[in-house]
Amino acid sequence: MKKVLMIAIPLLLIGGAVAYFYFGRQTSPTFAYYKTVQAAKLGEMDEFYKGFTKKSAKLVRAVMVLSEASGFIPNPTRYLVYGEVLDETIKKIKTKDEKVFELEIPEDAEDDSKEPPKEFELAIVRVRTGRAKAHYILMVQEDKQWKIDAWRLERFQKDPRYREFVLGKKAKK
């Protein structure tokens, strides 16, 4: 009996750890941001691109190739937003209008249709680089992982109405 327990307990602990890391661990937007930044700093570009949504990764890859090809910016990753994460906001948005992920601000989603509202999660990670003002990093969940959404980031940063819609309040500067 003692031998069975000595074998069973470690197996249960190992099985629990494997299950936790494989199934149960959900990364935070902050962790996903730092992982993407670290990949860029180490020059692991494939891992770096995995930190972006599929649509954004194509855009970022194209910008990187153009920057390197021009010769003016030999290592464009050093101009990315690296810094201290000040805070993260995760916003659940219930809407019947999937334009919440498009560049347009969705109209009021309340209508009389029988279709239940869908729930989307957006995250905004606020990063400060040195003494510069804080930068917003817009993130969405794709394939159950938080990814940077560079495709919609410009609109989010420049359009206060869009930013207020996503945050549900006046954005911090």
ROSETI-204497 format. One record per residue: residue number from 1; x, y, z of N, C-alpha, C in turn. Coordinates in Angstrom, 1 decimal, padded with zeros to 4 digits, always signed. Example, Ala and Ser with C-alpha at 12.3 -4.5 7.8 and 13.67 -1.06 7.14 Angstrom:
! residues 2
+-----+--------+--------+--------+--------+--------+--------+--------+--------+--------+
!   i !   n_xx !   n_yy !   n_zz !  ca_xx !  ca_yy !  ca_zz !   c_xx !   c_yy !   c_zz !
+-----+--------+--------+--------+--------+--------+--------+--------+--------+--------+
!   1 ! +013.2 ! -005.7 ! +007.8 ! +012.3 ! -004.5 ! +007.8 ! +013.2 ! -003.3 ! +007.8 !
!   2 ! +012.8 ! -002.2 ! +007.1 ! +013.7 ! -001.1 ! +007.1 ! +012.9 ! +000.0 ! +007.9 !
+-----+--------+--------+--------+--------+--------+--------+--------+--------+--------+
This chain:
! residues 173
+-----+--------+--------+--------+--------+--------+--------+--------+--------+--------+
!   i !   n_xx !   n_yy !   n_zz !  ca_xx !  ca_yy !  ca_zz !   c_xx !   c_yy !   c_zz !
+-----+--------+--------+--------+--------+--------+--------+--------+--------+--------+
!   1 ! +000.8 ! -001.2 ! +000.0 ! +000.0 ! +000.0 ! +000.0 ! +000.9 ! +001.3 ! +000.0 !
!   2 ! +001.9 ! +001.2 ! +000.8 ! +002.8 ! +002.4 ! +000.9 ! +003.5 ! +002.7 ! -000.5 !
!   3 ! +003.9 ! +001.6 ! -001.2 ! +004.5 ! +001.8 ! -002.5 ! +003.5 ! +002.3 ! -003.5 !
!   4 ! +002.3 ! +001.9 ! -003.4 ! +001.2 ! +002.4 ! -004.3 ! +001.1 ! +003.9 ! -004.1 !
!   5 ! +001.0 ! +004.4 ! -002.8 ! +000.9 ! +005.8 ! -002.5 ! +002.1 ! +006.6 ! -003.0 !
!   6 ! +003.3 ! +006.0 ! -002.8 ! +004.5 ! +006.7 ! -003.2 ! +004.6 ! +006.9 ! -004.7 !
!   7 ! +003.9 ! +006.0 ! -005.5 ! +003.9 ! +006.2 ! -006.9 ! +002.7 ! +007.0 ! -007.4 !
!   8 ! +001.5 ! +006.8 ! -006.7 ! +000.3 ! +007.5 ! -007.1 ! +000.4 ! +009.0 ! -006.8 !
!   9 ! +000.9 ! +009.5 ! -005.7 ! +000.9 ! +010.9 ! -005.3 ! +001.8 ! +011.7 ! -006.3 !
!  10 ! +003.0 ! +011.3 ! -006.6 ! +003.8 ! +012.1 ! -007.6 ! +003.1 ! +012.1 ! -009.0 !
!  11 ! +002.5 ! +011.0 ! -009.4 ! +001.8 ! +010.9 ! -010.7 ! +000.6 ! +011.9 ! -010.7 !
!  12 ! -000.1 ! +012.0 ! -009.6 ! -001.2 ! +012.9 ! -009.5 ! -000.7 ! +014.4 ! -009.6 !
!  13 ! +000.4 ! +014.7 ! -008.9 ! +000.9 ! +016.0 ! -008.9 ! +001.4 ! +016.4 ! -010.3 !
!  14 ! +002.1 ! +015.5 ! -011.0 ! +002.6 ! +015.7 ! -012.3 ! +001.4 ! +015.9 ! -013.3 !
!  15 ! +000.4 ! +015.0 ! -013.2 ! -000.7 ! +015.1 ! -014.0 ! -001.5 ! +016.4 ! -013.8 !
!  16 ! -001.6 ! +016.9 ! -012.6 ! -002.3 ! +018.2 ! -012.3 ! -001.5 ! +019.3 ! -012.9 !
!  17 ! -000.2 ! +019.3 ! -012.8 ! +000.7 ! +020.4 ! -013.3 ! +000.5 ! +020.4 ! -014.8 !
!  18 ! +000.6 ! +019.3 ! -015.5 ! +000.5 ! +019.2 ! -016.9 ! -000.9 ! +019.7 ! -017.4 !
!  19 ! -002.0 ! +019.3 ! -016.7 ! -003.3 ! +019.8 ! -017.0 ! -003.4 ! +021.3 ! -016.8 !
!  20 ! -002.8 ! +021.8 ! -015.8 ! -002.9 ! +023.2 ! -015.5 ! -002.2 ! +024.0 ! -016.6 !
!  21 ! -001.0 ! +023.6 ! -017.0 ! -000.3 ! +024.3 ! -018.0 ! -000.8 ! +024.1 ! -019.4 !
!  22 ! -001.4 ! +023.0 ! -019.7 ! -001.9 ! +022.7 ! -021.0 ! -003.3 ! +023.2 ! -021.2 !
!  23 ! -004.2 ! +023.0 ! -020.2 ! -005.6 ! +023.4 ! -020.4 ! -006.0 ! +024.6 ! -019.7 !
!  24 ! -005.6 ! +024.8 ! -018.4 ! -006.2 ! +025.8 ! -017.6 ! -005.6 ! +027.1 ! -017.5 !
!  25 ! -004.4 ! +027.3 ! -018.0 ! -003.7 ! +028.5 ! -017.9 ! -004.1 ! +029.5 ! -019.0 !
!  26 ! -004.7 ! +030.6 ! -018.6 ! -005.1 ! +031.6 ! -019.5 ! -004.1 ! +032.8 ! -019.3 !
!  27 ! -003.4 ! +033.2 ! -020.4 ! -002.5 ! +034.2 ! -020.2 ! -003.2 ! +035.6 ! -020.1 !
!  28 ! -002.6 ! +036.5 ! -019.4 ! -003.2 ! +037.8 ! -019.3 ! -002.7 ! +038.7 ! -020.5 !
!  29 ! -003.4 ! +039.8 ! -020.8 ! -002.9 ! +040.7 ! -021.9 ! -001.5 ! +041.2 ! -021.6 !
!  30 ! -001.2 ! +041.5 ! -020.3 ! +000.1 ! +042.0 ! -019.9 ! +001.2 ! +041.0 ! -020.2 !
!  31 ! +000.9 ! +039.7 ! -019.9 ! +001.9 ! +038.6 ! -020.1 ! +002.1 ! +038.5 ! -021.6 !
!  32 ! +001.0 ! +038.5 ! -022.4 ! +001.1 ! +038.4 ! -023.9 ! +001.9 ! +039.5 ! -024.5 !
!  33 ! +001.7 ! +040.8 ! -023.9 ! +002.5 ! +041.9 ! -024.4 ! +004.0 ! +041.7 ! -024.1 !
!  34 ! +004.3 ! +041.4 ! -022.9 ! +005.7 ! +041.2 ! -022.5 ! +006.4 ! +040.0 ! -023.3 !
!  35 ! +005.6 ! +039.0 ! -023.6 ! +006.1 ! +037.9 ! -024.4 ! +006.5 ! +038.3 ! -025.8 !
!  36 ! +005.6 ! +039.1 ! -026.4 ! +005.8 ! +039.6 ! -027.7 ! +007.0 ! +040.6 ! -027.8 !
!  37 ! +007.1 ! +041.4 ! -026.8 ! +008.2 ! +042.4 ! -026.7 ! +009.6 ! +041.6 ! -026.6 !
!  38 ! +009.6 ! +040.6 ! -025.7 ! +010.8 ! +039.8 ! -025.5 ! +011.2 ! +039.1 ! -026.8 !
!  39 ! +010.2 ! +038.6 ! -027.5 ! +010.6 ! +037.9 ! -028.8 ! +011.2 ! +038.9 ! -029.8 !
!  40 ! +010.7 ! +040.1 ! -029.8 ! +011.3 ! +041.2 ! -030.7 ! +012.7 ! +041.5 ! -030.3 !
!  41 ! +012.9 ! +041.7 ! -029.0 ! +014.2 ! +042.0 ! -028.5 ! +015.2 ! +040.9 ! -028.7 !
!  42 ! +014.8 ! +039.7 ! -028.7 ! +015.7 ! +038.6 ! -029.0 ! +015.8 ! +038.2 ! -030.4 !
!  43 ! +015.1 ! +039.0 ! -031.3 ! +015.2 ! +038.7 ! -032.7 ! +014.4 ! +037.5 ! -033.2 !
!  44 ! +013.6 ! +037.0 ! -032.4 ! +012.8 ! +035.8 ! -032.7 ! +011.5 ! +036.3 ! -033.4 !
!  45 ! +011.6 ! +036.6 ! -034.7 ! +010.6 ! +037.2 ! -035.4 ! +009.3 ! +036.4 ! -035.6 !
!  46 ! +009.5 ! +035.1 ! -035.8 ! +008.3 ! +034.2 ! -035.9 ! +007.5 ! +034.3 ! -034.6 !
!  47 ! +008.1 ! +034.2 ! -033.5 ! +007.4 ! +034.3 ! -032.2 ! +006.8 ! +035.7 ! -032.0 !
!  48 ! +007.6 ! +036.7 ! -032.5 ! +007.1 ! +038.1 ! -032.4 ! +005.8 ! +038.3 ! -033.2 !
!  49 ! +005.7 ! +037.7 ! -034.4 ! +004.5 ! +037.9 ! -035.2 ! +003.4 ! +037.1 ! -034.6 !
!  50 ! +003.6 ! +036.0 ! -033.9 ! +002.6 ! +035.2 ! -033.2 ! +001.9 ! +036.0 ! -032.1 !
!  51 ! +002.5 ! +037.1 ! -031.7 ! +001.9 ! +038.0 ! -030.7 ! +000.8 ! +038.9 ! -031.2 !
!  52 ! +000.6 ! +038.9 ! -032.5 ! -000.4 ! +039.8 ! -033.2 ! -001.5 ! +038.9 ! -033.7 !
!  53 ! -002.6 ! +039.5 ! -034.0 ! -003.7 ! +038.8 ! -034.6 ! -003.3 ! +038.5 ! -036.0 !
!  54 ! -003.9 ! +037.5 ! -036.6 ! -003.5 ! +037.0 ! -038.0 ! -003.5 ! +038.2 ! -039.0 !
!  55 ! -004.5 ! +039.0 ! -038.9 ! -004.6 ! +040.2 ! -039.9 ! -003.5 ! +041.2 ! -039.6 !
!  56 ! -003.3 ! +041.4 ! -038.3 ! -002.3 ! +042.4 ! -037.9 ! -000.9 ! +041.9 ! -038.2 !
!  57 ! -000.6 ! +040.6 ! -038.0 ! +000.7 ! +040.0 ! -038.3 ! +001.1 ! +040.3 ! -039.7 !
!  58 ! +000.2 ! +040.2 ! -040.6 ! +000.5 ! +040.4 ! -042.0 ! +000.9 ! +041.9 ! -042.2 !
!  59 ! +000.2 ! +042.8 ! -041.6 ! +000.5 ! +044.2 ! -041.7 ! +001.9 ! +044.5 ! -041.1 !
!  60 ! +002.1 ! +044.0 ! -039.9 ! +003.4 ! +044.3 ! -039.2 ! +004.5 ! +043.7 ! -040.0 !
!  61 ! +004.4 ! +042.5 ! -040.5 ! +005.4 ! +041.8 ! -041.3 ! +005.8 ! +042.7 ! -042.5 !
!  62 ! +004.7 ! +043.2 ! -043.2 ! +005.0 ! +044.0 ! -044.4 ! +005.7 ! +045.3 ! -044.0 !
!  63 ! +005.3 ! +045.9 ! -042.9 ! +006.0 ! +047.2 ! -042.5 ! +007.4 ! +046.9 ! -042.1 !
!  64 ! +007.7 ! +045.8 ! -041.5 ! +009.1 ! +045.4 ! -041.1 ! +009.9 ! +045.2 ! -042.3 !
!  65 ! +009.4 ! +044.5 ! -043.3 ! +010.1 ! +044.2 ! -044.5 ! +010.4 ! +045.5 ! -045.3 !
!  66 ! +009.4 ! +046.3 ! -045.4 ! +009.6 ! +047.6 ! -046.1 ! +010.6 ! +048.5 ! -045.4 !
!  67 ! +010.6 ! +048.5 ! -044.1 ! +011.6 ! +049.3 ! -043.3 ! +013.0 ! +048.8 ! -043.5 !
!  68 ! +013.2 ! +047.5 ! -043.5 ! +014.5 ! +046.9 ! -043.7 ! +015.0 ! +047.1 ! -045.1 !
!  69 ! +014.0 ! +047.0 ! -046.1 ! +014.4 ! +047.1 ! -047.5 ! +014.8 ! +048.5 ! -047.8 !
!  70 ! +014.2 ! +049.5 ! -047.2 ! +014.6 ! +050.9 ! -047.5 ! +016.0 ! +051.2 ! -047.0 !
!  71 ! +016.5 ! +050.5 ! -046.1 ! +017.9 ! +050.8 ! -045.6 ! +018.0 ! +051.8 ! -044.6 !
!  72 ! +016.9 ! +052.6 ! -044.4 ! +016.9 ! +053.7 ! -043.4 ! +016.8 ! +053.2 ! -042.0 !
!  73 ! +016.1 ! +052.1 ! -041.8 ! +015.8 ! +051.5 ! -040.5 ! +016.3 ! +050.0 ! -040.6 !
!  74 ! +017.5 ! +049.7 ! -040.3 ! +018.0 ! +048.4 ! -040.4 ! +017.4 ! +047.4 ! -039.4 !
!  75 ! +017.0 ! +047.9 ! -038.2 ! +016.4 ! +047.0 ! -037.2 ! +015.1 ! +047.7 ! -036.7 !
!  76 ! +014.0 ! +047.6 ! -037.4 ! +012.8 ! +048.4 ! -037.0 ! +012.2 ! +047.9 ! -035.6 !
!  77 ! +012.6 ! +046.8 ! -035.1 ! +012.0 ! +046.3 ! -033.9 ! +012.4 ! +047.2 ! -032.7 !
!  78 ! +013.5 ! +047.9 ! -032.8 ! +014.0 ! +048.7 ! -031.7 ! +013.2 ! +050.0 ! -031.6 !
!  79 ! +012.3 ! +050.3 ! -032.5 ! +011.4 ! +051.5 ! -032.4 ! +010.0 ! +051.1 ! -031.9 !
!  80 ! +009.8 ! +049.9 ! -031.6 ! +008.5 ! +049.5 ! -031.0 ! +008.3 ! +050.0 ! -029.6 !
!  81 ! +007.1 ! +050.0 ! -029.1 ! +006.8 ! +050.4 ! -027.8 ! +007.2 ! +049.4 ! -026.8 !
!  82 ! +008.4 ! +049.7 ! -026.2 ! +008.9 ! +048.8 ! -025.1 ! +008.8 ! +049.7 ! -023.8 !
!  83 ! +008.2 ! +049.1 ! -022.8 ! +008.1 ! +049.9 ! -021.6 ! +007.4 ! +049.2 ! -020.5 !
!  84 ! +007.2 ! +049.9 ! -019.4 ! +006.5 ! +049.4 ! -018.2 ! +005.0 ! +049.4 ! -018.4 !
!  85 ! +004.4 ! +048.4 ! -018.1 ! +002.9 ! +048.3 ! -018.2 ! +002.4 ! +049.0 ! -017.0 !
!  86 ! +001.6 ! +050.1 ! -017.2 ! +000.9 ! +050.8 ! -016.1 ! -000.3 ! +050.1 ! -015.7 !
!  87 ! -001.1 ! +049.7 ! -016.6 ! -002.4 ! +049.0 ! -016.2 ! -002.9 ! +048.3 ! -017.4 !
!  88 ! -003.9 ! +047.4 ! -017.2 ! -004.6 ! +046.8 ! -018.3 ! -006.1 ! +046.8 ! -018.0 !
!  89 ! -006.9 ! +047.0 ! -019.0 ! -008.3 ! +047.0 ! -018.9 ! -008.9 ! +046.0 ! -019.8 !
!  90 ! -009.7 ! +045.1 ! -019.2 ! -010.3 ! +044.1 ! -020.0 ! -011.8 ! +044.4 ! -020.1 !
!  91 ! -012.3 ! +044.6 ! -021.2 ! -013.7 ! +045.1 ! -021.4 ! -014.5 ! +044.0 ! -022.1 !
!  92 ! -015.6 ! +043.6 ! -021.5 ! -016.5 ! +042.7 ! -022.1 ! -017.6 ! +043.5 ! -022.8 !
!  93 ! -017.8 ! +043.3 ! -024.1 ! -018.8 ! +044.0 ! -024.8 ! -019.8 ! +043.1 ! -025.4 !
!  94 ! -021.1 ! +043.2 ! -025.0 ! -022.1 ! +042.4 ! -025.5 ! -022.8 ! +043.2 ! -026.6 !
!  95 ! -022.8 ! +042.6 ! -027.8 ! -023.4 ! +043.2 ! -028.9 ! -023.9 ! +042.2 ! -029.9 !
!  96 ! -024.8 ! +042.6 ! -030.7 ! -025.3 ! +041.7 ! -031.8 ! -024.6 ! +042.2 ! -033.1 !
!  97 ! -023.8 ! +043.3 ! -033.0 ! -023.2 ! +043.9 ! -034.1 ! -021.7 ! +043.6 ! -034.1 !
!  98 ! -021.2 ! +042.7 ! -035.0 ! -019.8 ! +042.4 ! -034.9 ! -018.9 ! +043.5 ! -035.4 !
!  99 ! -019.4 ! +044.7 ! -035.8 ! -018.6 ! +045.8 ! -036.2 ! -017.8 ! +046.3 ! -035.0 !
! 100 ! -018.0 ! +045.8 ! -033.8 ! -017.2 ! +046.2 ! -032.7 ! -015.7 ! +045.9 ! -033.0 !
! 101 ! -015.5 ! +044.9 ! -033.9 ! -014.1 ! +044.6 ! -034.3 ! -013.7 ! +045.2 ! -035.6 !
! 102 ! -014.6 ! +046.0 ! -036.1 ! -014.3 ! +046.7 ! -037.4 ! -013.9 ! +048.2 ! -037.0 !
! 103 ! -013.6 ! +048.9 ! -038.1 ! -013.1 ! +050.3 ! -037.8 ! -014.3 ! +051.3 ! -037.6 !
! 104 ! -015.5 ! +050.8 ! -037.8 ! -016.6 ! +051.7 ! -037.5 ! -017.1 ! +051.5 ! -036.1 !
! 105 ! -017.6 ! +052.5 ! -035.5 ! -018.3 ! +052.4 ! -034.2 ! -019.6 ! +051.8 ! -034.4 !
! 106 ! -019.9 ! +050.7 ! -033.7 ! -021.2 ! +050.1 ! -033.9 ! -022.4 ! +051.0 ! -033.4 !
! 107 ! -023.5 ! +050.8 ! -034.1 ! -024.7 ! +051.5 ! -033.7 ! -025.2 ! +050.8 ! -032.4 !
! 108 ! -026.2 ! +051.3 ! -031.8 ! -026.8 ! +050.7 ! -030.6 ! -027.2 ! +049.2 ! -031.0 !
! 109 ! -026.7 ! +048.3 ! -030.2 ! -026.9 ! +046.9 ! -030.5 ! -028.3 ! +046.4 ! -030.1 !
! 110 ! -029.1 ! +047.2 ! -029.4 ! -030.4 ! +046.7 ! -028.9 ! -031.4 ! +046.7 ! -030.1 !
! 111 ! -031.8 ! +045.6 ! -030.4 ! -032.9 ! +045.4 ! -031.4 ! -033.8 ! +044.3 ! -031.0 !
! 112 ! -034.8 ! +044.1 ! -031.8 ! -035.9 ! +043.1 ! -031.5 ! -035.6 ! +041.7 ! -032.0 !
! 113 ! -034.4 ! +041.5 ! -032.6 ! -034.2 ! +040.1 ! -033.1 ! -034.0 ! +039.1 ! -032.0 !
! 114 ! -034.3 ! +037.9 ! -032.3 ! -034.2 ! +036.8 ! -031.4 ! -032.8 ! +036.3 ! -031.1 !
! 115 ! -031.9 ! +036.7 ! -031.9 ! -030.5 ! +036.2 ! -031.8 ! -029.9 ! +036.8 ! -030.5 !
! 116 ! -029.3 ! +036.0 ! -029.6 ! -028.8 ! +036.5 ! -028.4 ! -027.5 ! +037.3 ! -028.7 !
! 117 ! -027.2 ! +038.3 ! -027.9 ! -026.0 ! +039.1 ! -028.1 ! -024.7 ! +038.3 ! -027.9 !
! 118 ! -023.7 ! +038.6 ! -028.7 ! -022.4 ! +037.9 ! -028.6 ! -021.6 ! +038.7 ! -027.6 !
! 119 ! -020.7 ! +038.1 ! -026.9 ! -019.8 ! +038.8 ! -026.0 ! -018.4 ! +038.7 ! -026.5 !
! 120 ! -017.8 ! +039.9 ! -026.6 ! -016.4 ! +040.0 ! -027.1 ! -015.6 ! +040.6 ! -025.9 !
! 121 ! -014.4 ! +040.2 ! -025.9 ! -013.4 ! +040.8 ! -024.9 ! -012.4 ! +041.5 ! -025.6 !
! 122 ! -012.2 ! +042.7 ! -025.2 ! -011.1 ! +043.6 ! -025.7 ! -010.2 ! +043.9 ! -024.5 !
! 123 ! -008.9 ! +044.1 ! -024.7 ! -008.0 ! +044.5 ! -023.6 ! -007.2 ! +045.7 ! -024.1 !
! 124 ! -007.0 ! +046.6 ! -023.2 ! -006.2 ! +047.8 ! -023.5 ! -005.1 ! +047.7 ! -022.5 !
! 125 ! -003.8 ! +047.6 ! -022.9 ! -002.7 ! +047.6 ! -022.0 ! -002.0 ! +049.0 ! -022.2 !
! 126 ! -001.9 ! +049.7 ! -021.1 ! -001.3 ! +051.1 ! -021.1 ! +000.2 ! +050.9 ! -020.7 !
! 127 ! +001.0 ! +051.4 ! -021.6 ! +002.5 ! +051.2 ! -021.5 ! +003.1 ! +052.6 ! -021.5 !
! 128 ! +004.1 ! +052.8 ! -020.5 ! +004.8 ! +054.1 ! -020.5 ! +006.3 ! +053.7 ! -020.9 !
! 129 ! +006.8 ! +054.5 ! -021.8 ! +008.2 ! +054.4 ! -022.2 ! +009.0 ! +055.6 ! -021.6 !
! 130 ! +009.8 ! +055.4 ! -020.6 ! +010.6 ! +056.5 ! -020.0 ! +009.6 ! +057.6 ! -019.5 !
! 131 ! +009.9 ! +058.8 ! -019.9 ! +009.1 ! +059.9 ! -019.5 ! +008.0 ! +060.3 ! -020.5 !
! 132 ! +008.0 ! +059.5 ! -021.6 ! +007.0 ! +059.8 ! -022.6 ! +005.6 ! +059.5 ! -022.1 !
! 133 ! +004.6 ! +060.0 ! -022.8 ! +003.2 ! +059.8 ! -022.4 ! +002.9 ! +058.3 ! -022.6 !
! 134 ! +001.9 ! +057.9 ! -022.0 ! +001.5 ! +056.5 ! -022.1 ! +001.0 ! +056.1 ! -023.5 !
! 135 ! +001.3 ! +054.9 ! -023.9 ! +000.8 ! +054.4 ! -025.2 ! -000.2 ! +053.3 ! -024.9 !
! 136 ! -001.2 ! +053.2 ! -025.7 ! -002.2 ! +052.2 ! -025.6 ! -001.9 ! +051.1 ! -026.6 !
! 137 ! -002.0 ! +049.8 ! -026.1 ! -001.9 ! +048.7 ! -026.9 ! -003.2 ! +047.9 ! -026.9 !
! 138 ! -003.9 ! +047.9 ! -028.0 ! -005.2 ! +047.2 ! -028.1 ! -005.0 ! +045.7 ! -028.4 !
! 139 ! -005.7 ! +044.9 ! -027.6 ! -005.6 ! +043.5 ! -027.7 ! -006.9 ! +042.8 ! -027.8 !
! 140 ! -007.0 ! +041.7 ! -028.5 ! -008.2 ! +040.9 ! -028.6 ! -007.8 ! +039.4 ! -028.4 !
! 141 ! -008.8 ! +038.6 ! -028.1 ! -008.5 ! +037.2 ! -028.0 ! -008.7 ! +036.5 ! -029.3 !
! 142 ! -007.7 ! +035.8 ! -029.7 ! -007.8 ! +035.0 ! -031.0 ! -007.2 ! +033.7 ! -030.7 !
! 143 ! -007.9 ! +032.6 ! -031.0 ! -007.4 ! +031.3 ! -030.6 ! -007.1 ! +031.1 ! -029.2 !
! 144 ! -008.0 ! +031.7 ! -028.3 ! -007.9 ! +031.6 ! -026.9 ! -006.6 ! +032.2 ! -026.3 !
! 145 ! -006.0 ! +033.1 ! -027.0 ! -004.8 ! +033.8 ! -026.6 ! -005.0 ! +035.3 ! -026.8 !
! 146 ! -004.4 ! +036.1 ! -025.9 ! -004.5 ! +037.6 ! -026.2 ! -003.4 ! +037.9 ! -027.2 !
! 147 ! -003.9 ! +038.7 ! -028.2 ! -003.0 ! +039.1 ! -029.3 ! -003.1 ! +040.6 ! -029.5 !
! 148 ! -002.0 ! +041.2 ! -029.9 ! -002.0 ! +042.7 ! -030.2 ! -002.8 ! +042.9 ! -031.5 !
! 149 ! -003.7 ! +043.9 ! -031.5 ! -004.4 ! +044.1 ! -032.7 ! -003.9 ! +045.5 ! -033.3 !
! 150 ! -002.9 ! +045.4 ! -034.1 ! -002.3 ! +046.6 ! -034.7 ! -003.2 ! +047.1 ! -035.8 !
! 151 ! -004.0 ! +046.3 ! -036.4 ! -004.9 ! +046.7 ! -037.5 ! -005.8 ! +047.8 ! -037.0 !
! 152 ! -006.3 ! +047.7 ! -035.8 ! -007.3 ! +048.7 ! -035.3 ! -006.7 ! +049.7 ! -034.4 !
! 153 ! -005.4 ! +049.6 ! -034.1 ! -004.8 ! +050.4 ! -033.1 ! -004.8 ! +051.9 ! -033.4 !
! 154 ! -004.5 ! +052.2 ! -034.6 ! -004.4 ! +053.6 ! -035.0 ! -005.7 ! +054.3 ! -034.8 !
! 155 ! -006.8 ! +053.7 ! -035.2 ! -008.1 ! +054.3 ! -035.0 ! -008.4 ! +054.4 ! -033.5 !
! 156 ! -008.0 ! +053.4 ! -032.7 ! -008.3 ! +053.4 ! -031.3 ! -007.5 ! +054.6 ! -030.6 !
! 157 ! -006.2 ! +054.8 ! -031.1 ! -005.4 ! +055.9 ! -030.5 ! -005.8 ! +057.3 ! -030.9 !
! 158 ! -006.3 ! +057.4 ! -032.1 ! -006.6 ! +058.8 ! -032.7 ! -008.0 ! +059.2 ! -032.5 !
! 159 ! -008.9 ! +058.3 ! -032.4 ! -010.4 ! +058.6 ! -032.4 ! -010.9 ! +058.5 ! -031.0 !
! 160 ! -011.1 ! +059.7 ! -030.3 ! -011.5 ! +059.6 ! -028.9 ! -012.9 ! +058.9 ! -028.8 !
! 161 ! -013.8 ! +059.1 ! -029.8 ! -015.1 ! +058.5 ! -029.7 ! -015.0 ! +056.9 ! -029.7 !
! 162 ! -014.1 ! +056.4 ! -030.5 ! -013.9 ! +055.0 ! -030.6 ! -013.3 ! +054.5 ! -029.3 !
! 163 ! -012.3 ! +055.2 ! -028.8 ! -011.6 ! +054.8 ! -027.6 ! -012.6 ! +054.8 ! -026.4 !
! 164 ! -013.5 ! +055.9 ! -026.3 ! -014.5 ! +055.9 ! -025.3 ! -015.5 ! +054.8 ! -025.4 !
! 165 ! -015.8 ! +054.4 ! -026.6 ! -016.7 ! +053.3 ! -026.8 ! -016.1 ! +052.0 ! -026.3 !
! 166 ! -014.8 ! +051.8 ! -026.6 ! -014.2 ! +050.6 ! -026.2 ! -014.0 ! +050.6 ! -024.7 !
! 167 ! -013.5 ! +051.7 ! -024.1 ! -013.2 ! +051.7 ! -022.7 ! -014.5 ! +052.0 ! -021.9 !
! 168 ! -015.5 ! +052.6 ! -022.5 ! -016.7 ! +052.9 ! -021.8 ! -016.6 ! +054.1 ! -020.9 !
! 169 ! -015.5 ! +054.9 ! -021.0 ! -015.2 ! +056.0 ! -020.2 ! -014.2 ! +056.9 ! -020.9 !
! 170 ! -014.0 ! +058.1 ! -020.4 ! -012.9 ! +058.9 ! -020.9 ! -011.6 ! +058.2 ! -020.7 !
! 171 ! -010.8 ! +058.2 ! -021.8 ! -009.5 ! +057.5 ! -021.7 ! -008.5 ! +058.4 ! -021.0 !
! 172 ! -007.6 ! +057.7 ! -020.3 ! -006.5 ! +058.3 ! -019.6 ! -005.4 ! +058.8 ! -020.6 !
! 173 ! -004.8 ! +059.9 ! -020.3 ! -003.7 ! +060.4 ! -021.2 ! -002.4 ! +059.8 ! -020.7 !
+-----+--------+--------+--------+--------+--------+--------+--------+--------+--------+
